[in-house]
């Protein structure tokens, strides 16, 4: 039970709120007629708007094969490099980088999503494409948002993977080799 002073303080606050706020006064009047507290509306289940679909692994398997052929990518990733010197790993990384870059440039057209340099200040207006831009950090409020461009992002505008021979098993990234 609240003390008399607390109830008196509340009554004074309610008096002034009722005298100065028409909407509050109407709600107070309704409460005097029917003194029940408003109930929260029942929570509605939210149906996800994102529909997940299975992706065909063929292109990913083909890309792994191309990265292996031109950059020996899988050989490097699967190698235990703990016993190699930093110089040896660096030399191998240069070969893998060059080959991987060659594959990307040969089979994909890739460009930056944002033209600005990283660490530039940019402003995103209302309606910006949330598939192409991700907000990180202290995201509060609504657009426009101004912040530092941490990463320009990448998008593929064209894919030109080579055609695959009918019956070729893309799960075989590179066949085992036997020298005779």
Secondary structure as GFF3:
##gff-version 3
##sequence-region A 1 180
A	DSSP	alpha_helix	4	20	.	.	.	ID=ss1
A	DSSP	alpha_helix	22	33	.	.	.	ID=ss2
A	DSSP	alpha_helix	58	71	.	.	.	ID=ss3
A	DSSP	alpha_helix	73	78	.	.	.	ID=ss4
A	DSSP	alpha_helix	86	107	.	.	.	ID=ss5
A	DSSP	beta_strand	108	112	.	.	.	ID=ss6
A	DSSP	beta_strand	121	124	.	.	.	ID=ss7
A	DSSP	beta_strand	145	148	.	.	.	ID=ss8
A	DSSP	beta_strand	154	159	.	.	.	ID=ss9
###
